[in-house]
Amino acid sequence: MNPPHAIQQPRQMRLPRKFQAKVRRLRKAGLLRAGPVYVARAPARLDVMGGIADYSGGLVLEMPLWRSAWAAVQFCDDKAVTVHSYQAEAEGWSTPVAVSWSRLAAKRLRRPQSVARIFGASERWAAYPVGVVYALARWGLMPAGQGVRIVIDSDVPMGAGIASSGALEVAVAAAAIAAAGARADGLQLARLCQWAENHIALAPCGIMDQVTAALGRAGHLLALLCQPHNIRGFCRLPAGVIAAGIDTGVKHAVGGRKYTRTRVATFMGWKIITSAAARSLRAIQPPFGSHLAHTPDNKVRFRAAQRRKLSVGPVRGVHQPPRPPKPLFLSCLSRPLQILEHLARAIGFIDRKACARPD
């Protein structure tokens, strides 16, 4: 039985006839040349539970869809990464896009910030596949400077919130790894693709899209605890039960400012809540890990018990000197912090009894 992080290799993958015809046309046009072409498929995903809580460390349930992205990868000798997308062509964006390896690496790979600035507005889509190639070279899964030609086709609607970019990245990565003769398990593939989207495409996504595209199983819900990518298992849908999504037509953009602000606010909230809990528990370290998601109550109670045993706080009946007044900016922050602390207790982030303030 395969471990949950192993990529399932089908015995024989049937390529869609339309995609085969497109690859043949590109051979005739010269974008793809004579020689082997490696093809991989990665599915879109339906978010059944969890939403965008993946970067908060939450538990998500994801299901792969029949809609998918296909990537054809061919190694060549022209010292460039050339990508062509039929979806980019339909949107009126620049395609094909060719990026010379001299812009990606000199004696060594250039910094990700420099690579991210290569792509203009009409070429921004190419940051996803080129970022994957850059990440593969960074992780030693393919040689830096290797010429690559990539053709992408997908029936996943862009901006529909079903991980069109994650499917594209995983398909490109899987095909490129096969072309290089390298090996990578599903979680390594997902981490690599998420890194490329975060640092090259500049979209601050979590990891559930890439994990589902790399490891999802048909007819199953993938249970993923995003701390950062702990696979809890696969749940088969009961007979007669289906999971369906309705396209509302509202565009969803991971790379937008609102999404970035939301993710930053998540980490800010984690810092505020953990600081308030640590102050209540008189703990040196915050009682939570590095995620905003719920922490079991017994962990908080255990630390509170430790504090009670080792407490050297003020003794009742003994006169304590008055505390100096807080600076003005701290006085302004005290009320919002108390509100956040009460909210944290109400929703179960902090145990009420364990976090009771000392007398």
C-alpha positions in Angstrom: 0.0 0.0 0.0 1.4 3.4 -1.0 2.2 5.9 1.8 -0.1 9.0 1.8 2.7 11.2 0.5 3.6 9.0 -2.5 2.4 10.0 -6.0 0.2 7.4 -7.6 1.6 6.5 -11.0 -1.1 5.2 -13.4 -0.1 2.3 -15.6 -1.1 4.1 -18.7 -2.2 7.7 -19.1 -4.5 8.6 -21.9 -3.8 12.0 -23.4 -6.8 14.0 -24.6 -7.0 13.9 -28.4 -7.3 17.7 -28.5 -4.1 18.1 -26.4 -2.3 15.5 -28.7 -3.3 17.5 -31.8 -2.1 20.8 -30.2 1.3 19.2 -29.4 1.6 18.0 -33.0 0.8 21.4 -34.3 3.4 23.0 -32.1 6.0 20.5 -33.4 5.2 21.6 -36.9 5.5 25.2 -35.8 8.9 24.6 -34.3 8.1 25.4 -30.6 8.5 21.7 -29.8 11.3 19.8 -31.6 12.0 16.2 -32.5 12.7 14.2 -29.4 10.9 12.9 -26.3 8.2 15.1 -24.7 7.1 14.4 -21.1 3.5 15.0 -20.2 1.8 15.3 -16.8 -1.7 16.0 -15.6 -2.8 17.7 -12.3 -6.4 18.2 -11.2 -8.2 21.2 -9.9 -9.7 20.9 -6.4 -13.0 21.5 -4.7 -12.7 23.0 -1.2 -15.2 21.1 0.9 -14.2 22.4 4.3 -11.5 24.8 5.6 -11.5 27.5 3.0 -8.4 29.7 3.1 -7.6 28.4 6.6 -4.6 26.6 5.2 -2.2 29.4 6.1 -3.8 29.6 9.6 -2.8 26.0 10.3 -6.4 24.7 10.1 -7.8 21.3 9.0 -9.1 21.3 5.5 -11.0 18.7 3.4 -10.2 18.9 -0.3 -11.4 16.9 -3.3 -9.7 16.6 -6.7 -11.9 17.4 -9.7 -12.1 16.0 -13.2 -11.1 19.4 -14.6 -7.3 19.5 -14.9 -4.2 21.1 -16.3 -1.9 19.3 -18.7 1.8 20.2 -19.3 4.2 19.0 -22.0 7.9 19.5 -21.2 10.8 19.0 -23.5 14.5 19.7 -22.8 16.5 21.5 -25.5 19.8 23.3 -26.0 18.8 26.9 -26.3 19.6 28.0 -22.7 16.1 29.5 -22.2 12.8 28.6 -20.6 10.1 29.0 -23.1 6.4 28.6 -22.1 3.2 28.6 -24.2 -0.3 28.5 -22.8 -3.5 28.2 -24.7 -5.4 29.9 -21.9 -3.0 32.9 -22.0 -3.6 33.1 -25.8 -7.4 33.1 -25.2 -7.1 35.9 -22.6 -5.0 38.0 -25.0 -1.8 37.8 -22.9 1.7 37.5 -24.3 2.5 33.9 -25.4 4.9 32.2 -25.9 7.2 33.8 -23.3 10.9 33.0 -23.4 13.2 33.8 -20.4 16.9 33.4 -20.9 18.8 31.5 -18.2 21.1 34.5 -18.0 18.2 36.3 -16.3 17.6 33.4 -13.9 21.2 32.6 -13.1 24.8 33.8 -13.6 27.5 31.9 -11.7 24.7 30.8 -9.4 20.9 31.3 -9.3 19.8 34.9 -8.9 17.7 36.0 -5.9 14.0 35.2 -6.1 13.2 38.9 -5.9 15.2 39.6 -9.1 13.5 36.8 -10.9 10.0 38.0 -9.9 10.7 41.4 -11.4 11.2 39.9 -14.9 7.6 39.5 -15.7 5.4 42.4 -16.9 1.7 42.7 -16.7 0.9 40.7 -19.9 3.6 38.1 -19.0 2.6 37.6 -15.3 1.0 34.3 -16.0 4.4 32.9 -17.1 5.8 33.5 -13.6 4.1 30.3 -12.4 5.7 27.8 -14.8 9.0 29.6 -15.0 9.0 29.9 -11.2 8.5 26.1 -11.0 11.6 25.5 -13.2 13.6 28.0 -11.2 12.6 26.2 -8.0 13.5 22.8 -9.5 17.0 24.1 -10.2 17.2 25.6 -6.7 16.3 22.3 -5.1 18.7 20.4 -7.4 16.0 18.4 -9.2 17.2 19.7 -12.6 20.4 21.4 -13.8 20.4 25.2 -13.8 20.9 26.4 -17.4 19.0 23.5 -19.0 16.9 24.7 -21.9 13.2 23.9 -21.4 10.1 24.2 -23.6 6.8 24.0 -21.9 3.3 23.8 -23.4 0.3 24.2 -21.1 -3.4 23.4 -21.7 -6.1 23.5 -19.1 -9.9 23.3 -18.8 -9.8 24.7 -15.2 -11.5 28.2 -15.3 -9.1 30.9 -14.1 -10.2 32.9 -11.0 -13.0 30.4 -10.1 -11.4 29.5 -6.8 -10.7 25.8 -7.7 -6.9 26.1 -7.8 -6.1 26.7 -11.5 -2.6 27.9 -10.6 -1.9 25.0 -8.3 -2.9 22.5 -11.0 -0.7 24.2 -13.5 2.3 24.3 -11.2 2.1 20.6 -10.2 1.7 19.5 -13.8 4.7 21.5 -14.9 6.8 20.2 -12.0 5.9 16.6 -12.5 6.6 16.6 -16.2 9.9 18.5 -15.7 11.1 16.1 -13.0 10.3 13.2 -15.3 12.2 14.8 -18.1 15.2 15.3 -15.8 15.1 11.7 -14.6 14.8 12.9 -11.0 12.5 11.7 -8.2 10.3 13.6 -5.7 7.5 12.6 -3.5 4.1 14.3 -3.4 4.8 16.6 -0.4 8.1 17.7 -1.8 6.5 18.5 -5.1 3.8 20.5 -3.3 6.2 22.5 -1.2 8.3 23.3 -4.2 5.3 24.6 -6.2 4.0 26.6 -3.2 7.4 28.2 -2.9 7.4 29.1 -6.6 4.0 30.7 -6.3 4.9 32.7 -3.1 8.4 33.9 -4.2 8.3 34.2 -8.0 4.6 34.7 -8.8 4.2 36.7 -5.6 0.9 35.1 -4.6 0.8 34.4 -0.9 -1.1 31.1 -1.1 -1.2 28.3 1.4 -0.3 24.7 0.5 -3.6 22.9 0.3 -4.0 23.5 -3.5 -0.6 22.0 -4.4 -1.0 19.0 -2.0 -4.4 18.2 -3.4 -3.2 18.4 -7.0 -0.2 16.2 -6.2 -1.8 13.6 -3.9 -5.5 13.8 -4.3 -7.4 10.6 -5.0 -10.6 10.4 -7.1 -13.7 10.1 -5.1 -11.9 10.8 -1.8 -11.7 13.8 0.5 -8.1 14.6 1.4 -7.9 15.6 5.1 -4.9 17.9 5.5 -3.8 19.6 8.7 -1.9 22.6 7.4 0.8 22.7 10.2 2.3 22.9 7.7 1.2 19.8 5.6 0.2 16.9 7.8 -1.9 14.5 5.9 -4.5 13.0 8.2 -5.9 10.5 5.6 -8.4 10.1 2.8 -12.1 9.8 3.3 -14.1 8.0 0.5 -17.5 9.6 -0.2 -20.3 7.2 0.7 -22.3 5.7 -2.2 -24.8 8.0 -3.6 -23.1 11.1 -2.2 -21.3 13.7 -4.4 -19.6 16.9 -3.7 -20.4 19.7 -6.2 -19.4 23.3 -6.7 -21.3 26.1 -8.4 -19.3 28.7 -10.4 -20.7 32.0 -9.3 -18.7 33.9 -11.9 -17.0 36.0 -9.2 -13.3 36.2 -9.8 -10.9 35.0 -7.1 -7.3 36.3 -7.1 -4.8 34.9 -4.6 -2.3 37.5 -5.7 -4.5 40.5 -5.0 -3.9 43.0 -2.2 -7.0 41.9 -0.2 -5.8 38.4 0.0 -2.3 39.5 1.1 -3.8 41.8 3.8 -5.9 38.9 5.1 -3.0 36.6 5.4 -0.9 39.3 7.1 -3.8 40.0 9.5 -3.9 36.3 10.3 -0.3 36.3 11.6 -1.0 39.6 13.4 -4.0 38.1 15.1 -1.9 35.0 16.1 0.7 37.3 17.7 -1.8 39.4 19.6 -3.7 36.3 21.0 -0.6 34.4 21.9 0.9 37.4 23.6 -2.3 37.9 25.6 -2.3 34.3 26.6 1.3 34.3 27.6 0.7 37.4 29.8 -2.3 35.7 31.4 -0.3 32.5 32.1 2.9 34.4 33.0 4.6 32.1 30.5 8.0 32.9 29.0 6.9 31.3 25.7 3.5 31.7 24.1 1.3 28.6 24.8 0.6 28.1 21.1 2.7 27.0 18.1 3.3 29.0 15.0 -0.3 28.8 13.7 -3.5 30.6 14.6 -5.6 27.4 14.5 -7.1 25.9 17.6 -4.7 24.4 20.2 -6.0 21.6 22.4 -7.2 22.8 25.9 -5.1 20.3 27.7 -1.9 21.9 26.4 -3.0 25.3 27.9 -4.1 23.6 31.2 -0.8 21.8 31.5 1.2 25.0 31.1 -1.1 26.8 33.5 -0.6 24.0 36.1 3.2 24.4 35.6 2.8 28.1 36.3 0.8 27.5 39.5 3.5 25.2 40.8 6.4 27.6 40.0 4.6 30.8 40.6 6.4 33.5 42.6 3.8 36.2 42.1 2.5 38.8 44.6 1.3 37.5 48.0 -2.1 38.6 49.3 -2.1 41.1 52.1 1.3 42.4 51.2 1.4 46.0 50.1 2.4 46.3 46.5 3.8 49.6 45.1 1.5 51.2 42.6 2.4 50.5 39.0 3.6 53.4 36.9 1.0 54.7 34.4 1.1 53.2 30.9 2.4 55.2 28.0 -0.4 56.8 26.0 0.0 54.4 23.0 -0.2 51.4 25.3 -3.3 52.8 27.0 -4.9 53.1 23.5 -4.0 49.4 22.7 -5.2 48.0 26.1 -8.9 48.0 25.2 -8.5 46.3 21.8 -6.2 43.6 23.3 -8.8 42.9 26.0 -11.5 42.5 23.4 -9.4 40.1 21.4 -8.6 38.2 24.5 -12.3 37.8 25.4 -13.0 36.7 21.8 -10.2 34.2 21.9 -11.7 32.7 25.1 -15.2 32.6 23.6 -14.2 30.7 20.5 -11.9 28.3 22.4 -8.5 29.5 21.5 -7.7 30.1 25.2 -9.1 28.1 28.1 -11.2 30.3 30.4 -10.1 28.8 33.7 -6.5 28.4 32.8 -6.3 32.0 31.6 -8.0 33.6 34.5 -6.0 36.6 35.6 -4.2 36.3 39.0 -5.6 38.3 41.9 
